[in-house]
Amino acid sequence: MRKRNLRGLVMTRREFIRKLIKGSSAILVGTLWLVKKASPRRFVRALRVKKYPGHLKSLKDIWKEAKWSG
C-alpha cells in the first residue's frame, strides 16, 4: 500500500522495479532498432547471363527511311 509523505505519494519497491524494467526494455528496444537501421546493408551480385535470351536480328539499313518515321 502506498504511504504519503510531505511531497506526495511514495513509490513502493515493486513499482520501482516495474518502472525500471519498463524503462530499460524501452531503451534496449530503441537501441536494437537503431543498430539494425544503421547497420550496413549486404548486397547481392546479379548473376551474369551466359548468352542473350532470344533471337538476334541483324540491323536493317539505317539510311533508308522507315514507313512510319516522321
Secondary structure, DSSP 8 states (H G I E B T S, - for coil): ---EETTEE---HHHHHHHHHHHHHHHHHHHHHHHHHHS----------SS-SS-------TTS--TT--
